Amino acid sequence: MAHSVDAANDSIHRTPLKQTLRWLPGAAAFVLTIGLWYGLLPGKTASDMMKGAGSPHDAIGLSSAPLMKSRNRSKLVAFRMRRGIKRNSSEWEVVAGILHVRTQPSISSSLCGLKQQGQILVGHNAAGNWVKLKHEPGWVAISVGNTVLLRHRSVTYSQLLDGSCTDAASFPIIEGTACLAAALALGHHVERLPSFKGKDQPEGCYIQGSELWMGSKTRKRGHGILWMQNSSSEQLCSSGRYASISIQGSELWMGSKTRKRGHGILWMQNSSSEQLCSSGRYASISDGYMDQQEVANRMKQVTQSLSASKSKCPSGSPQHNPCIVLWSLHVRDFVRKGFGATMGLFEPFRAYSTYSACTWAVSKEFAKDWTTWKLGPFWDLVVPNDQWQARFAAASTCGDLKVSFWSPPPPLKCENSLLSVQGQGAFVTSPAYNGPGPPTGVFNGAYDIYTQTFGPRLQAYRTPFTEAYAAIHIRHGDK
């Protein structure tokens, strides 16, 4: 048995050369056929084909891509490229942390946008150190002094018939303006770029039929051509990489909850919300909704503003003979006369009398009634009821002011009055009343005065909703 095994081994090792080569022609033909069919070019990767001495045209029309090497193993990838690639296409990369977009090529012109580091812009150097953006409004500076803000780069745009940009050793285009630029450069007549959020979509920029689209799903990363019922989505690619700048997925959002002040990143099921920050402060522009704490904060601001307004008023009468307005019209009288109309006369008159250096006095009984209705105190002095009656009886009318709308009873009298119809008319049409308010002006109309009057009542309300809402007031009759 041992002898027969040795003989068999010996016969194998001593096979004649022509017997050994008998099967080689068939094997070589088979390998060559497969190589030609699949486009397997020994030693030439997809990257070599794109960057070689020839051009990416080498890959055009191939039914399959070459062998791409990944670490120590090779992977067969398939792509086909449409003819008419566009070389030397101009793009600009933002290298500054934040880049200002301006309406004109001047740092003194208005700001109309911001760009982030890593973003790719499309435009042309139209004015010295400035690039005029294409497919969006505005200008951006290339540098400021010795600080470089933009870096120019040249890229090659291509369009795939099969496969993905990654397969073709390129990068998907995920910048909107670059997507438009690539489509136009490749001969497509497009004017708009809608975003598609459906399930079936390539990554980034692609053409479907005659329309240009941008895939918005970041989880589609690496997806290329998708064949559909009557057409395919053909991915547009670039030789340059694009930074993925997003907030949540590929969508930008603005949190509207003022009570979320101070909250940052929130981790969710499949993604996180990434907060954008600035070195500058931004004014809080409300949507109209104010909770009790915000009303309280506004009331503090109004109190300070009214104090500043009063300090800017003229000195008026001498201290030994001051002008004092004695006010007696109760809330029930406001309602009887028409609350809105009466308040519309009352608040501007308060501003005028204050500007004329008059102080206000009310009775103790009036002060209690007014604050019971949760209306803000507006007076400077509260007088005991008996003293009030004596002073009110002895006081005179307030100049030639017409108070017939409020009477009877007589709404006010004055001690040492400096008020007049002419003076009030001049005041309510002057910049002192219609200006910006403190610190550059005196009053900003009756805004602060109205808020001071109704602030305590607003604070006392329990809001029915936690968001901005609309309310309808239905009246029965005139009052």
C-alpha positions as CSV (number, residue, x, y, z in Angstrom):
1,M,0.0,0.0,0.0
2,A,2.8,2.4,0.8
3,H,4.5,1.5,-2.5
4,S,1.4,2.3,-4.5
5,V,1.0,5.8,-2.8
6,D,4.7,6.7,-3.4
7,A,4.2,5.7,-7.1
8,A,1.2,7.9,-7.4
9,N,3.0,10.9,-5.9
10,D,6.0,10.2,-8.1
11,S,3.7,10.2,-11.2
12,I,2.3,13.6,-10.2
13,H,5.6,15.3,-9.7
14,R,7.0,13.8,-12.9
15,T,4.1,14.8,-15.3
16,P,5.4,15.9,-18.7
17,L,5.3,19.7,-19.4
18,K,3.0,19.4,-22.3
19,Q,0.6,17.3,-20.2
20,T,0.7,20.1,-17.5
21,L,0.0,22.9,-20.0
22,R,-2.9,21.0,-21.7
23,W,-5.5,22.9,-19.5
24,L,-3.8,26.4,-19.5
25,P,-5.3,27.8,-22.8
26,G,-8.8,27.2,-21.7
27,A,-8.2,28.7,-18.3
28,A,-6.5,31.7,-19.7
29,A,-9.3,32.3,-22.2
30,F,-11.8,32.0,-19.3
31,V,-9.9,34.6,-17.2
32,L,-9.5,37.0,-20.1
33,T,-13.2,36.8,-20.9
34,I,-14.2,37.5,-17.3
35,G,-11.6,40.3,-17.2
36,L,-12.9,42.0,-20.3
37,W,-16.5,41.5,-19.2
38,Y,-16.1,43.0,-15.7
39,G,-13.4,45.5,-16.6
40,L,-10.8,44.1,-14.2
41,L,-7.6,45.9,-15.0
42,P,-4.7,44.5,-12.9
43,G,-3.0,47.0,-10.7
44,K,-5.3,49.9,-11.6
45,T,-7.8,51.1,-9.0
46,A,-10.8,53.4,-9.4
47,S,-8.7,56.2,-7.9
48,D,-6.0,55.5,-10.5
49,M,-8.5,55.8,-13.3
50,M,-9.8,59.1,-12.0
51,K,-6.4,60.6,-11.4
52,G,-4.3,58.9,-14.0
53,A,-2.5,60.4,-17.0
54,G,-5.6,59.9,-19.0
55,S,-8.8,61.2,-17.6
56,P,-12.0,60.1,-16.0
57,H,-13.1,59.4,-19.5
58,D,-11.2,56.1,-19.1
59,A,-14.1,55.0,-16.9
60,I,-16.9,56.2,-19.2
61,G,-19.0,53.4,-20.6
62,L,-17.6,50.7,-18.5
63,S,-20.2,48.2,-17.4
64,S,-18.3,47.7,-14.2
65,A,-15.7,49.5,-12.2
66,P,-12.1,48.3,-11.6
67,L,-11.0,46.5,-8.5
68,M,-10.9,48.9,-5.5
69,K,-8.5,48.0,-2.7
70,S,-9.7,48.4,0.9
71,R,-7.0,47.7,3.5
72,N,-5.6,44.2,2.7
73,R,-8.7,43.0,0.8
74,S,-10.1,44.0,-2.6
75,K,-13.8,44.8,-3.3
76,L,-15.5,44.7,-6.6
77,V,-17.5,47.9,-7.1
78,A,-19.6,48.9,-10.1
79,F,-20.2,52.3,-11.6
80,R,-20.7,53.9,-15.0
81,M,-20.1,57.5,-15.7
82,R,-22.0,59.7,-18.2
83,R,-19.9,61.5,-20.8
84,G,-19.2,65.2,-20.5
85,I,-17.5,65.6,-17.2
86,K,-16.7,69.2,-16.2
87,R,-13.1,69.9,-15.1
88,N,-11.7,73.0,-13.4
89,S,-14.9,74.1,-11.9
90,S,-14.4,76.9,-9.4
91,E,-15.5,76.6,-5.7
92,W,-14.6,78.5,-2.5
93,E,-14.0,76.8,0.9
94,V,-14.8,78.8,4.0
95,V,-11.7,78.6,6.3
96,A,-12.8,81.3,8.8
97,G,-14.9,80.2,11.8
98,I,-17.8,82.4,10.7
99,L,-17.9,84.3,7.4
100,H,-20.1,87.3,7.0
101,V,-22.2,87.6,3.8
102,R,-22.8,91.2,2.9
103,T,-25.1,93.0,0.5
104,Q,-22.3,94.9,-1.2
105,P,-18.5,94.3,-1.6
106,S,-17.7,96.4,1.5
107,I,-17.3,95.6,5.2
108,S,-19.5,98.6,5.9
109,S,-22.4,97.3,4.0
110,S,-25.4,95.5,5.6
111,L,-25.0,91.9,6.8
112,C,-27.4,89.5,4.9
113,G,-26.1,86.1,6.0
114,L,-23.5,83.9,7.7
115,K,-21.4,81.0,6.5
116,Q,-19.8,78.3,8.6
117,Q,-16.2,77.0,8.5
118,G,-16.0,74.1,6.0
119,Q,-18.9,75.2,3.8
120,I,-18.3,75.3,0.1
121,L,-19.5,78.4,-1.8
122,V,-19.9,79.0,-5.5
123,G,-19.1,82.4,-7.0
124,H,-16.6,84.4,-8.9
125,N,-14.0,87.0,-7.9
126,A,-15.8,90.0,-9.2
127,A,-14.3,92.9,-7.2
128,G,-10.8,92.8,-5.9
129,N,-10.9,91.0,-2.6
130,W,-14.5,90.0,-2.9
131,V,-16.4,87.0,-4.3
132,K,-19.9,87.6,-5.6
133,L,-22.0,84.5,-4.7
134,K,-23.8,82.6,-7.4
135,H,-27.2,81.0,-6.9
136,E,-27.7,83.1,-3.7
137,P,-27.5,86.8,-2.9
138,G,-24.5,88.5,-1.3
139,W,-20.7,89.1,-1.3
140,V,-18.0,87.5,0.8
141,A,-14.5,88.7,1.5
142,I,-11.6,86.5,0.6
143,S,-9.4,87.9,3.4
144,V,-9.2,90.7,5.9
145,G,-5.7,92.0,6.4
146,N,-3.5,88.9,6.8
147,T,-6.4,86.6,7.8
148,V,-7.6,84.3,5.0
149,L,-11.3,83.8,5.1
150,L,-11.8,81.9,1.8
151,R,-9.7,79.4,-0.1
152,H,-10.2,78.8,-3.8
153,R,-10.3,75.2,-5.2
154,S,-10.9,73.6,-8.6
155,V,-13.0,70.5,-8.8
156,T,-14.3,68.1,-11.4
157,Y,-18.0,67.4,-11.7
158,S,-19.3,64.1,-13.0
159,Q,-22.6,62.3,-13.4
160,L,-23.1,58.6,-12.8
161,L,-25.3,56.2,-14.8
162,D,-24.7,53.4,-12.3
163,G,-23.1,53.0,-8.9
164,S,-22.3,55.7,-6.3
165,C,-19.8,58.6,-6.0
166,T,-17.8,56.6,-3.5
167,D,-17.5,53.8,-6.0
168,A,-16.1,56.3,-8.6
169,A,-13.5,57.6,-6.1
170,S,-15.5,60.9,-5.9
171,F,-17.6,62.6,-3.3
172,P,-21.4,63.2,-3.2
173,I,-22.4,66.9,-3.5
174,I,-24.3,67.9,-0.3
175,E,-24.1,71.7,-0.7
176,G,-27.1,73.2,-2.4
177,T,-25.3,75.9,-4.4
178,A,-22.6,73.4,-5.5
179,C,-25.4,71.1,-6.6
180,L,-26.9,73.8,-8.8
181,A,-23.4,74.7,-10.2
182,A,-22.6,71.1,-11.0
183,A,-25.9,70.5,-12.7
184,L,-25.5,73.6,-14.9
185,A,-21.9,72.8,-15.7
186,L,-22.9,69.3,-16.8
187,G,-25.5,70.8,-19.2
188,H,-28.7,70.5,-17.3
189,H,-31.2,73.4,-17.6
190,V,-32.3,73.8,-14.0
191,E,-33.3,76.8,-11.9
192,R,-34.4,75.4,-8.6
193,L,-33.3,72.7,-6.1
194,P,-36.1,71.1,-4.1
195,S,-35.2,68.8,-1.2
196,F,-36.6,65.2,-1.2
197,K,-37.3,63.5,2.1
198,G,-38.7,60.2,0.9
199,K,-37.3,56.8,1.5
200,D,-35.8,56.1,-1.9
201,Q,-33.1,58.6,-2.7
202,P,-29.4,58.8,-3.4
203,E,-27.1,60.7,-1.1
204,G,-26.8,64.4,-1.9
205,C,-27.3,65.9,-5.3
206,Y,-29.0,63.9,-8.1
207,I,-30.8,64.2,-11.4
208,Q,-34.1,62.4,-12.0
209,G,-35.5,62.9,-15.4
210,S,-35.1,66.6,-16.1
211,E,-35.3,67.7,-12.5
212,L,-32.6,68.3,-10.0
213,W,-33.0,67.1,-6.4
214,M,-31.2,67.1,-3.1
215,G,-31.5,64.1,-0.9
216,S,-32.1,65.2,2.7
217,K,-31.6,62.0,4.6
218,T,-28.2,61.6,6.2
219,R,-28.8,57.9,6.8
220,K,-28.6,57.5,3.0
221,R,-24.9,58.1,3.2
222,G,-23.1,56.0,0.5
223,H,-26.3,55.4,-1.5
224,G,-25.9,56.0,-5.3
225,I,-28.1,55.4,-8.3
226,L,-31.6,54.1,-7.7
227,W,-33.6,52.6,-10.6
228,M,-37.3,53.4,-10.5
229,Q,-40.3,52.5,-12.7
230,N,-39.6,54.7,-15.7
231,S,-36.3,56.5,-14.9
232,S,-33.3,56.4,-12.7
233,S,-31.9,58.9,-10.2
234,E,-28.4,59.8,-11.5
235,Q,-26.0,61.0,-8.8
236,L,-23.8,64.0,-9.4
237,C,-20.3,63.8,-8.0
238,S,-17.3,66.0,-7.4
239,S,-13.6,65.4,-6.9
240,G,-13.8,67.7,-3.8
241,R,-15.2,66.8,-0.4
242,Y,-18.0,68.7,1.2
243,A,-18.4,69.2,4.9
244,S,-21.6,68.0,6.5
245,I,-22.9,71.0,8.4
246,S,-26.2,70.2,10.0
247,I,-28.3,70.7,13.1
248,Q,-30.5,67.7,13.4
249,G,-30.1,65.3,10.6
250,S,-29.9,67.6,7.6
251,E,-32.5,70.1,8.9
252,L,-32.1,73.5,10.6
253,W,-34.5,74.3,13.4
254,M,-35.2,77.2,15.8
255,G,-36.4,76.4,19.3
256,S,-39.3,78.7,20.2
257,K,-39.7,77.9,23.9
258,T,-38.4,80.8,26.0
259,R,-38.6,78.6,29.1
260,K,-35.9,76.4,27.4
261,R,-33.3,79.2,28.0
262,G,-30.0,77.6,28.8
263,H,-30.8,74.2,27.4
264,G,-28.2,72.8,24.9
265,I,-27.8,69.5,23.1
266,L,-30.6,67.0,23.3
267,W,-30.0,63.4,22.4
268,M,-32.8,61.5,20.7
269,Q,-33.4,58.1,19.3
270,N,-31.3,58.2,16.2
271,S,-29.7,61.6,16.2
272,S,-28.8,64.6,18.4
273,S,-29.8,68.2,18.1
274,E,-26.6,70.2,17.6
275,Q,-26.8,73.8,18.9
276,L,-25.2,76.7,16.9
277,C,-23.6,79.4,19.0
278,S,-22.3,82.9,18.5
279,S,-19.8,85.2,20.3
280,G,-22.5,88.0,20.1
281,R,-25.7,88.5,22.1
282,Y,-29.1,88.5,20.4
283,A,-32.2,90.4,21.5
284,S,-35.1,88.1,22.5
285,I,-37.8,88.8,20.0
286,S,-41.0,87.4,21.5
287,D,-43.8,85.7,19.6
288,G,-46.3,87.7,21.8
289,Y,-46.7,85.1,24.5
290,M,-45.6,86.2,28.0
291,D,-45.9,84.0,31.1
292,Q,-46.1,85.5,34.6
293,Q,-42.4,85.7,35.1
294,E,-41.9,87.5,31.8
295,V,-44.6,90.0,32.7
296,A,-42.8,90.6,36.0
297,N,-39.6,91.2,34.2
298,R,-41.3,93.6,31.8
299,M,-42.8,95.5,34.7
300,K,-39.4,96.1,36.2
301,Q,-38.1,97.4,32.9
302,V,-41.2,99.7,32.6
303,T,-40.7,101.0,36.1
304,Q,-37.1,101.9,35.4
305,S,-38.1,103.4,32.0
306,L,-40.8,105.7,33.6
307,S,-38.4,106.8,36.2
308,A,-35.9,107.7,33.5
309,S,-38.6,109.5,31.6
310,K,-39.5,111.6,34.6
311,S,-35.9,112.6,35.2
312,K,-35.8,114.0,31.6
313,C,-38.9,116.2,32.0
314,P,-38.4,120.0,32.5
315,S,-38.2,121.2,36.2
316,G,-41.4,123.2,35.9
317,S,-42.8,125.1,38.9
318,P,-40.7,126.1,42.0
319,Q,-40.6,123.7,44.9
320,H,-42.4,126.1,47.2
321,N,-45.4,126.3,44.8
322,P,-45.6,122.9,43.1
323,C,-48.2,121.8,40.5
324,I,-50.3,119.0,41.9
325,V,-53.1,117.1,40.1
326,L,-55.8,115.8,42.4
327,W,-57.5,112.8,40.7
328,S,-60.8,111.4,41.7
329,L,-62.3,109.3,38.8
330,H,-62.7,105.7,40.0
331,V,-62.7,102.6,38.0
332,R,-66.5,102.4,38.0
333,D,-66.5,105.9,36.4
334,F,-64.1,104.7,33.7
335,V,-66.5,101.8,32.9
336,R,-69.6,104.1,33.0
337,K,-67.9,106.5,30.5
338,G,-66.5,103.7,28.4
339,F,-63.4,102.1,29.8
340,G,-61.3,102.0,26.6
341,A,-62.1,105.6,25.5
342,T,-61.6,107.0,29.0
343,M,-58.2,105.2,29.4
344,G,-57.2,106.5,25.9
345,L,-57.6,110.1,27.3
346,F,-56.2,109.3,30.7
347,E,-52.8,107.8,29.8
348,P,-51.6,110.6,27.5
349,F,-52.7,113.2,30.0
350,R,-50.6,111.5,32.7
351,A,-47.6,111.8,30.4
352,Y,-48.3,115.5,29.7
353,S,-48.8,116.4,33.3
354,T,-45.6,114.6,34.3
355,Y,-43.7,116.4,31.5
356,S,-45.1,119.7,32.9
357,A,-43.6,118.8,36.3
358,C,-46.9,118.1,38.0
359,T,-47.2,115.4,40.7
360,W,-50.4,113.3,41.3
361,A,-52.3,112.9,44.6
362,V,-55.3,110.6,45.3
363,S,-57.4,109.8,48.4
364,K,-56.8,106.7,50.5
365,E,-60.2,105.4,49.5
366,F,-59.3,105.8,45.8
367,A,-56.0,104.1,46.1
368,K,-57.6,101.1,47.7
369,D,-60.3,100.8,45.0
370,W,-57.8,101.2,42.2
371,T,-55.5,98.5,43.5
372,T,-58.4,96.2,44.3
373,W,-58.9,96.0,40.5
374,K,-55.3,95.0,40.2
375,L,-54.3,98.2,38.3
376,G,-50.9,99.7,38.8
377,P,-50.5,102.8,41.1
378,F,-49.7,105.9,39.1
379,W,-49.8,108.6,41.9
380,D,-47.0,110.2,43.9
381,L,-49.0,110.9,47.1
382,V,-51.9,109.2,49.0
383,V,-53.9,111.7,51.2
384,P,-56.2,110.7,54.0
385,N,-59.9,110.9,53.0
386,D,-60.9,113.9,55.2
387,Q,-57.8,115.9,54.1
388,W,-58.5,114.9,50.5
389,Q,-62.0,116.2,50.6
390,A,-60.9,119.6,51.9
391,R,-58.1,120.0,49.4
392,F,-60.2,118.9,46.5
393,A,-62.9,121.4,47.5
394,A,-60.4,124.3,47.7
395,A,-58.5,123.4,44.5
396,S,-59.2,125.1,41.2
397,T,-59.7,123.8,37.7
398,C,-56.6,122.7,35.7
399,G,-56.2,125.7,33.5
400,D,-58.5,125.7,30.5
401,L,-58.4,121.9,30.1
402,K,-61.7,120.6,28.8
403,V,-62.9,117.8,31.1
404,S,-66.6,117.7,30.1
405,F,-66.1,114.1,28.7
406,W,-65.3,112.9,32.2
407,S,-67.9,114.9,34.1
408,P,-69.9,114.5,36.3
409,P,-68.4,114.0,38.8
410,P,-65.5,116.4,38.2
411,P,-62.6,114.0,37.5
412,L,-59.7,116.2,38.6
413,K,-58.6,119.6,40.0
414,C,-55.3,121.2,40.3
415,E,-53.2,123.1,42.7
416,N,-50.9,125.7,41.0
417,S,-51.8,124.4,37.6
418,L,-49.4,124.9,34.7
419,L,-51.6,122.9,32.3
420,S,-53.5,124.1,29.2
421,V,-55.2,122.8,26.1
422,Q,-52.6,124.4,23.9
423,G,-49.8,122.9,26.0
424,Q,-51.3,119.4,25.8
425,G,-51.8,119.6,22.1
426,A,-48.2,120.7,21.5
427,F,-46.9,117.9,23.8
428,V,-48.8,114.9,22.2
429,T,-47.5,115.9,18.8
430,S,-43.9,116.6,19.9
431,P,-40.8,114.3,19.9
432,A,-40.9,114.3,23.7
433,Y,-44.0,112.2,23.6
434,N,-43.6,110.4,20.2
435,G,-39.8,109.6,20.5
436,P,-37.9,106.4,21.3
437,G,-38.2,106.8,25.0
438,P,-35.2,106.5,27.4
439,P,-32.2,106.7,27.2
440,T,-32.2,108.9,24.1
441,G,-35.8,110.3,24.4
442,V,-38.4,111.1,27.0
443,F,-41.6,109.1,26.3
444,N,-42.3,106.4,23.7
445,G,-45.9,107.4,23.5
446,A,-48.1,106.0,26.2
447,Y,-46.6,102.5,25.9
448,D,-44.8,102.4,29.2
449,I,-47.7,104.1,31.0
450,Y,-50.3,101.6,29.7
451,T,-48.0,98.7,30.7
452,Q,-47.5,100.2,34.2
453,T,-51.3,100.5,34.6
454,F,-52.3,97.0,33.5
455,G,-49.1,95.1,34.5
456,P,-50.3,93.9,37.9
457,R,-53.5,92.6,36.4
458,L,-51.6,90.8,33.7
459,Q,-49.3,89.2,36.4
460,A,-52.4,88.1,38.3
461,Y,-53.9,86.2,35.3
462,R,-53.3,82.5,35.0
463,T,-52.7,82.0,31.3
464,P,-54.9,79.3,29.7
465,F,-52.2,78.1,27.4
466,T,-48.4,77.7,27.4
467,E,-48.0,79.0,23.8
468,A,-49.0,82.1,21.9
469,Y,-52.7,82.2,21.4
470,A,-55.5,84.4,20.1
471,A,-58.5,85.4,22.3
472,I,-61.8,86.9,21.2
473,H,-63.7,89.3,23.4
474,I,-67.5,89.2,22.8
475,R,-69.5,92.1,24.1
476,H,-73.2,92.3,25.0
477,G,-74.4,95.8,24.4
478,D,-72.3,98.9,24.4
479,K,-71.0,98.5,28.0
